[in-house]
């Protein structure tokens, strides 16, 4: 059975400083993300064992564990590609036009995504996704790693609002983290993902 694996970062842990500290990146990627990968693989192994034994009493709990951990793995994998050491500024081209069309302006979009992340109850994410039925961009809140996302939507940009993403550096001042992260977005990568999903 294929195993999930932790992706390598395309930059060093300290490359996003001063906006995101090397220590946060080391723990976030090497410990927290790695734990979701391990949890997903363990859930798959346990599901395989349950199938072999024909014992499905634990199925609901295992399916929840699998969904939680795989979603955490997917969102973090996307988050790392959304970041770049010399990022920031604003998107250009088709993505910029789509943001203006669906949110009115880049500034309105920025405020909405930041508010979505900041107001997520407990742990979660703010996300920019492509909703294929309406063929439009939507900002959504993701609770934990799942939920509150329109079915079929494809996330193209995610903002981690879990405490492990910011607390060692920003403590309880998470609004400062959400402001700082706009300095390290990799708009060319986000634009590539948008153009890929919007083409279908």
DRENVOLO-38389 format. One record per atom (N, C-alpha, C): x, y, z. Coordinates in pm, whole numbers, plus 50000, padded with zeros to 5 digits. Atoms other than C-alpha are relative to their C-alpha. Example, Ala and Ser with C-alpha at 12.3 -4.5 7.8 and 13.67 -1.06 7.14 Angstrom:
2
NODE     xx     yy     zz
NODE  50089  49881  50000
NODE  51230  49550  50780
NODE  50090  50120  50000
NODE  49918  49881  49994
NODE  51367  49894  50714
NODE  49923  50109  50073
! end
This chain:
200
NODE     xx     yy     zz
NODE  50085  49881  50000
NODE  50000  50000  50000
NODE  50089  50125  50000
NODE  49920  49876  50002
NODE  50145  50343  49908
NODE  49987  50077  50132
NODE  49999  49923  49874
NODE  50243  50555  50208
NODE  50004  50149  49969
NODE  49985  49855  50006
NODE  50201  50926  50260
NODE  50139  50037  50049
NODE  49866  49956  49959
NODE  50532  51109  50291
NODE  50002  50151  50021
NODE  49986  49857  49971
NODE  50635  51446  50428
NODE  50076  50067  49886
NODE  49927  49934  50110
NODE  50726  51681  50140
NODE  50114  50086  50052
NODE  49889  49911  49967
NODE  51056  51864  50146
NODE  49958  50144  49970
NODE  50022  49859  50029
NODE  51041  52242  50167
NODE  50094  50045  49888
NODE  49915  49947  50108
NODE  51180  52440  49874
NODE  50089  50112  50050
NODE  49919  49895  49940
NODE  51345  52684  50115
NODE  50041  49955  50140
NODE  49952  50032  49866
NODE  51537  52671  50444
NODE  49901  50048  50105
NODE  50091  49962  49892
NODE  51354  52697  50775
NODE  50009  50149  50034
NODE  49983  49859  49965
NODE  51498  53045  50832
NODE  49972  50097  49886
NODE  50011  49915  50119
NODE  51419  53177  50484
NODE  49885  50099  50006
NODE  50116  49910  49993
NODE  51089  53342  50584
NODE  50013  50105  50110
NODE  49981  49899  49896
NODE  51235  53546  50869
NODE  50013  50139  49937
NODE  50048  49995  49862
NODE  51159  53796  51013
NODE  49850  49970  50015
NODE  50145  50014  49995
NODE  50797  53724  50923
NODE  49955  49871  50068
NODE  50026  50128  49934
NODE  50799  53358  51029
NODE  50135  49945  50043
NODE  49869  50039  49948
NODE  51081  53237  51253
NODE  50040  49859  49957
NODE  49946  50132  50036
NODE  51306  52941  51173
NODE  49950  49894  50098
NODE  50045  50099  49899
NODE  51203  52770  51499
NODE  49856  49958  49975
NODE  50138  50035  50032
NODE  50835  52789  51410
NODE  49996  49909  49878
NODE  50002  50081  50121
NODE  50902  52652  51063
NODE  50053  49859  50026
NODE  49943  50131  49968
NODE  51115  52370  51201
NODE  49897  49912  50071
NODE  50100  50077  49926
NODE  50845  52261  51447
NODE  49875  49975  49916
NODE  50124  50009  50078
NODE  50555  52329  51212
NODE  50013  49892  49893
NODE  49979  50096  50108
NODE  50696  52129  50922
NODE  50048  49865  50054
NODE  49935  50124  49959
NODE  50915  51874  51096
NODE  49929  49921  50108
NODE  50072  50069  49892
NODE  50686  51791  51389
NODE  49850  49992  49973
NODE  50147  50000  50014
NODE  50325  51899  51331
NODE  49957  49936  49869
NODE  50038  50059  50128
NODE  50300  51822  50961
NODE  50038  49852  49997
NODE  49956  50141  49998
NODE  50499  51502  51010
NODE  49903  49913  50079
NODE  50095  50077  49920
NODE  50249  51394  51276
NODE  49874  49967  49921
NODE  50118  50030  50082
NODE  49960  51421  51027
NODE  50032  49890  49899
NODE  49959  50105  50093
NODE  50153  51208  50777
NODE  50001  49865  50072
NODE  49995  50124  49923
NODE  50218  50946  51045
NODE  49859  49953  50038
NODE  50137  50035  49963
NODE  49854  50959  51160
NODE  49921  49945  49884
NODE  50070  50050  50119
NODE  49725  50910  50806
NODE  50046  49859  49967
NODE  49950  50133  50030
NODE  49951  50610  50748
NODE  49953  49897  50103
NODE  50048  50092  49896
NODE  49853  50456  51081
NODE  49853  49967  49980
NODE  50142  50025  50023
NODE  49482  50497  51004
NODE  49980  49905  49882
NODE  50009  50091  50115
NODE  49532  50327  50666
NODE  50036  49857  50039
NODE  49961  50134  49953
NODE  49711  50035  50833
NODE  49889  49937  50083
NODE  50108  50053  49915
NODE  49432  49999  51089
NODE  49877  49964  49918
NODE  50112  50034  50088
NODE  49168  50007  50815
NODE  50028  49871  49924
NODE  49962  50123  50070
NODE  49358  49737  50628
NODE  49983  49879  50092
NODE  50016  50107  49902
NODE  49366  49524  50943
NODE  49853  49969  50023
NODE  50145  50021  49978
NODE  48992  49576  51000
NODE  49937  49926  49882
NODE  50052  50070  50119
NODE  48917  49468  50641
NODE  50039  49853  50002
NODE  49950  50137  50001
NODE  49133  49157  50676
NODE  49926  49913  50103
NODE  50069  50074  49894
NODE  48951  49057  50996
NODE  49849  50002  49983
NODE  50145  49986  50015
NODE  48607  49157  50873
NODE  49937  50065  50122
NODE  50046  49935  49877
NODE  48575  49363  51192
NODE  49993  50151  49977
NODE  50016  49860  50036
NODE  48430  49704  51109
NODE  49938  50085  50111
NODE  50057  49924  49889
NODE  48317  49817  51454
NODE  50073  50132  50021
NODE  49920  49879  49981
NODE  48598  50071  51462
NODE  50001  50090  49877
NODE  49997  49927  50127
NODE  48525  50197  51109
NODE  49972  50150  50015
NODE  50025  49855  49991
NODE  48367  50535  51205
NODE  50118  50078  50058
NODE  49887  49930  49938
NODE  48659  50632  51430
NODE  50121  50002  49907
NODE  49886  50006  50091
NODE  48918  50517  51176
NODE  49981  50092  49880
NODE  50028  49910  50113
NODE  48749  50704  50891
NODE  50018  50147  50040
NODE  49980  49863  49952
NODE  48744  51023  51102
NODE  50148  50031  50014
NODE  49856  49979  49982
NODE  49111  50979  51190
NODE  50070  50015  49865
NODE  49940  49991  50133
NODE  49200  50921  50825
NODE  49969  50135  49936
NODE  50039  49873  50060
NODE  49004  51226  50706
NODE  50074  50117  50065
NODE  49933  49893  49927
NODE  49154  51450  50977
NODE  50147  50009  49961
NODE  49856  49999  50026
NODE  49513  51346  50913
NODE  50034  50023  49853
NODE  49974  49975  50141
NODE  49497  51334  50533
NODE  49973  50146  49967
NODE  50031  49859  50025
NODE  49331  51677  50530
NODE  50110  50090  50055
NODE  49889  49924  49944
NODE  49602  51812  50760
NODE  50124  49993  49913
NODE  49885  50019  50089
NODE  49867  51668  50531
NODE  49982  50080  49871
NODE  50026  49929  50126
NODE  49705  51812  50215
NODE  50010  50152  50020
NODE  50000  49855  49978
NODE  49651  52159  50363
NODE  50141  50053  50028
NODE  49864  49955  49972
NODE  50004  52185  50501
NODE  50087  49992  49875
NODE  49923  50011  50124
NODE  50153  52061  50173
NODE  49972  50118  49908
NODE  50036  49883  50080
NODE  49962  52337  49995
NODE  50056  50128  50061
NODE  49952  49880  49931
NODE  50056  52597  50257
NODE  50147  50026  49969
NODE  49857  49981  50025
NODE  50429  52538  50204
NODE  50024  50053  49858
NODE  49980  49951  50136
NODE  50396  52590  49827
NODE  49947  50142  49982
NODE  50054  49863  50005
NODE  50200  52912  49894
NODE  50099  50104  50050
NODE  49906  49908  49935
NODE  50503  53064  50070
NODE  50130  50010  49922
NODE  49871  49980  50067
NODE  50825  53212  49932
NODE  50080  50105  50077
NODE  49915  49905  49926
NODE  51122  53393  50092
NODE  49990  50143  49950
NODE  50010  49864  50055
NODE  51090  53691  49858
NODE  49861  50020  49939
NODE  50137  49992  50049
NODE  50714  53683  49826
NODE  49936  50134  50032
NODE  50073  49879  49970
NODE  50446  53933  49903
NODE  49951  50069  49875
NODE  50054  49918  50109
NODE  50333  54215  49675
NODE  49857  49956  49970
NODE  50137  50035  50039
NODE  50017  54131  49478
NODE  50003  49906  49880
NODE  50005  50085  50119
NODE  49908  53877  49220
NODE  49983  50084  49874
NODE  50016  49935  50129
NODE  49906  53964  48852
NODE  49921  49907  49907
NODE  50059  50084  50103
NODE  49733  53837  48540
NODE  49860  49950  50033
NODE  50135  50054  49982
NODE  49424  53610  48545
NODE  49957  49988  50145
NODE  50038  50010  49859
NODE  49435  53554  48921
NODE  49960  50137  50054
NODE  50033  49865  49954
NODE  49438  53928  48991
NODE  49864  50042  49946
NODE  50128  49964  50060
NODE  49147  53975  48750
NODE  49885  49926  50067
NODE  50104  50079  49934
NODE  48949  53694  48914
NODE  49973  50050  50142
NODE  50018  49945  49866
NODE  49008  53840  49261
NODE  49920  50129  49994
NODE  50077  49875  50016
NODE  48884  54180  49144
NODE  49854  49971  49965
NODE  50136  50035  50042
NODE  48580  54018  48980
NODE  49917  49945  50117
NODE  50077  50073  49900
NODE  48480  53799  49276
NODE  49999  50065  50138
NODE  49995  49935  49869
NODE  48576  54023  49570
NODE  49991  50152  49992
NODE  50008  49855  50016
NODE  48564  54375  49427
NODE  50135  50067  49991
NODE  49864  49946  50004
NODE  48932  54445  49490
NODE  50092  49907  50076
NODE  49903  50081  49926
NODE  49252  54287  49619
NODE  49991  50031  50149
NODE  50006  49963  49859
NODE  49224  54483  49945
NODE  49879  49938  50070
NODE  50119  50063  49942
NODE  48870  54353  50004
NODE  50023  49850  50019
NODE  49966  50142  49988
NODE  48990  53997  49938
NODE  50095  49976  50117
NODE  49901  50015  49892
NODE  49287  54041  50174
NODE  49932  50010  50136
NODE  50071  49983  49873
NODE  49060  54164  50452
NODE  49912  49880  50030
NODE  50090  50112  49977
NODE  48813  53881  50403
NODE  50076  49872  50037
NODE  49924  50121  49969
NODE  49074  53602  50400
NODE  50062  50010  50139
NODE  49941  49981  49867
NODE  49249  53747  50705
NODE  49893  49986  50108
NODE  50108  50010  49902
NODE  48916  53781  50889
NODE  49951  49856  50012
NODE  50044  50139  49996
NODE  48819  53425  50795
NODE  50094  49917  50087
NODE  49903  50073  49919
NODE  49141  53289  50947
NODE  49992  50044  50146
NODE  49997  49947  49863
NODE  49128  53517  51253
NODE  49876  49964  50080
NODE  50125  50025  49928
NODE  48767  53439  51338
NODE  49959  49853  50002
NODE  50030  50142  49994
NODE  48783  53061  51297
NODE  49995  49957  50147
NODE  50016  50045  49861
NODE  48653  52909  51621
NODE  50096  49886  50027
NODE  49904  50104  49968
NODE  48927  52704  51784
NODE  50111  49997  49898
NODE  49891  50017  50096
NODE  49177  52567  51533
NODE  49943  49989  49860
NODE  50048  50010  50137
NODE  49149  52593  51158
NODE  50082  50081  49903
NODE  49933  49933  50111
NODE  49235  52772  50838
NODE  49905  50100  49935
NODE  50072  49922  50099
NODE  49125  53050  50609
NODE  50047  49950  49865
NODE  49961  50056  50129
NODE  49121  52939  50247
NODE  49937  50078  49885
NODE  50052  49951  50127
NODE  49083  53080  49898
NODE  49984  49879  49911
NODE  50024  50118  50083
NODE  48921  52818  49679
NODE  49925  50034  49873
NODE  50073  49990  50126
NODE  48785  52774  49330
NODE  49878  49910  50008
NODE  50125  50076  49995
NODE  48420  52667  49327
NODE  49956  49977  49856
NODE  50017  50024  50143
NODE  48370  52495  48989
NODE  49857  50015  49949
NODE  50138  49990  50048
NODE  47989  52494  48972
NODE  49965  50146  49967
NODE  50023  49858  50024
NODE  47964  52873  49006
NODE  50113  50068  49925
NODE  49882  49949  50069
NODE  48307  52917  48844
NODE  50044  50134  50059
NODE  49959  49878  49931
NODE  48418  53168  49103
NODE  50091  49964  50117
NODE  49917  50014  49881
NODE  48665  53220  49386
NODE  49914  50025  50124
NODE  50068  49982  49871
NODE  48535  53185  49742
NODE  50102  49996  50111
NODE  49923  50013  49876
NODE  48693  53248  50081
NODE  49916  49918  50097
NODE  50070  50085  49905
NODE  48602  52981  50334
NODE  50082  49983  50126
NODE  49934  50041  49876
NODE  48681  52884  50691
NODE  50004  49848  50002
NODE  49987  50144  49985
NODE  48809  52534  50752
NODE  50021  49974  50149
NODE  49989  50032  49859
NODE  48751  52401  51104
NODE  50089  49878  50016
NODE  49896  50101  49987
NODE  49041  52186  51224
NODE  50065  49986  49862
NODE  49950  50016  50136
NODE  49131  52044  50881
NODE  49888  49970  49901
NODE  50111  50041  50084
NODE  48783  51979  50745
NODE  49883  50095  50021
NODE  50127  49933  49974
NODE  48435  52122  50717
NODE  49989  50142  49949
NODE  50038  49865  50042
NODE  48263  52437  50595
NODE  50058  50038  49864
NODE  49948  49977  50134
NODE  48404  52399  50244
NODE  49897  49947  49901
NODE  50096  50045  50101
NODE  48171  52380  49943
NODE  50054  49875  49930
NODE  49958  50125  50063
NODE  48184  52027  49799
NODE  50048  50026  49858
NODE  49944  49984  50134
NODE  48401  52007  49489
NODE  50094  50118  49987
NODE  49910  49885  50007
NODE  48587  52329  49568
NODE  50145  49956  50013
NODE  49857  50029  49996
NODE  48962  52328  49517
NODE  50072  50114  50069
NODE  49924  49892  49938
NODE  49175  52524  49763
NODE  50123  50033  49917
NODE  49880  49958  50073
NODE  49442  52728  49589
NODE  50095  50078  50090
NODE  49920  49919  49908
NODE  49568  52930  49887
NODE  49942  49980  50139
NODE  50050  50024  49864
NODE  49545  52851  50259
NODE  50084  50075  50101
NODE  49936  49925  49892
NODE  49627  53046  50574
NODE  49978  49924  50130
NODE  50007  50083  49880
NODE  49704  52834  50879
NODE  49971  50087  50122
NODE  50038  49925  49880
NODE  49528  52965  51190
NODE  50013  49917  50127
NODE  49972  50078  49880
NODE  49632  52686  51427
NODE  50108  50072  50082
NODE  49903  49931  49916
NODE  49834  52813  51724
NODE  50144  49961  49969
NODE  49862  50043  50026
NODE  50137  52606  51624
NODE  50062  50076  49883
NODE  49948  49924  50114
NODE  50170  52827  51313
NODE  50063  50132  50042
NODE  49955  49865  49965
NODE  50245  53142  51510
NODE  50039  50020  50146
NODE  49997  49964  49859
NODE  50245  53113  51890
NODE  50141  50024  50055
NODE  49864  49982  49946
NODE  50619  53076  51957
NODE  50057  50138  49968
NODE  49949  49870  50041
NODE  50684  53403  51777
NODE  49905  50114  50036
NODE  50097  49892  49984
NODE  50363  53605  51807
NODE  49914  49987  50126
NODE  50077  50027  49878
NODE  50216  53455  52127
NODE  49851  50017  49970
NODE  50145  49985  50022
NODE  49851  53564  52156
NODE  49966  50110  49900
NODE  50021  49893  50097
NODE  49895  53837  51893
NODE  49988  49943  49859
NODE  50008  50069  50129
NODE  49778  53622  51603
NODE  49969  50097  49886
NODE  50026  49902  50107
NODE  49657  53928  51412
NODE  50131  50049  49939
NODE  49870  49959  50053
NODE  50025  54027  51378
NODE  50056  49894  49904
NODE  49958  50107  50090
NODE  50101  53687  51226
NODE  49926  50008  49868
NODE  50079  49992  50123
NODE  49817  53725  50977
NODE  50042  50119  49914
NODE  49946  49886  50077
NODE  49954  54067  50877
NODE  50135  49964  49938
NODE  49864  50031  50045
NODE  50310  53933  50847
NODE  50000  49901  49883
NODE  49998  50106  50101
NODE  50219  53634  50630
NODE  49979  50055  49860
NODE  50021  49941  50133
NODE  50115  53866  50346
NODE  50130  50044  49936
NODE  49869  49966  50054
NODE  50486  53945  50305
NODE  50072  49881  49936
NODE  49930  50119  50050
NODE  50572  53587  50205
NODE  49913  49912  49910
NODE  50080  50079  50095
NODE  50294  53472  49971
NODE  50073  49986  49868
NODE  49940  50026  50132
NODE  50423  53313  49651
NODE  49890  50012  49894
NODE  50109  49977  50095
NODE  50177  53470  49407
NODE  50018  49926  49869
NODE  49988  50078  50123
NODE  50329  53304  49098
NODE  49953  49855  50017
NODE  50044  50138  49976
NODE  50269  52959  49253
NODE  49849  49993  50020
NODE  50144  49998  49978
NODE  49919  53050  49370
NODE  49928  50022  49867
NODE  50059  49973  50132
NODE  49843  53185  49021
NODE  50002  49875  49912
NODE  49994  50124  50078
NODE  49960  52860  48861
NODE  49891  49903  50043
NODE  50103  50090  49950
NODE  49726  52662  49083
NODE  49862  50049  49958
NODE  50128  49944  50044
NODE  49438  52897  49003
NODE  49975  49968  49853
NODE  50019  50022  50142
NODE  49492  52867  48630
NODE  49976  49854  49969
NODE  50021  50143  50020
NODE  49509  52488  48657
NODE  49855  49960  50032
NODE  50136  50043  49962
NODE  49178  52449  48844
NODE  49893  50073  49921
NODE  50100  49923  50073
NODE  48996  52724  48654
NODE  49987  49957  49855
NODE  50003  50043  50140
NODE  49075  52559  48321
NODE  49895  49892  49975
NODE  50098  50111  50016
NODE  48819  52281  48389
NODE  49861  50043  50040
! end
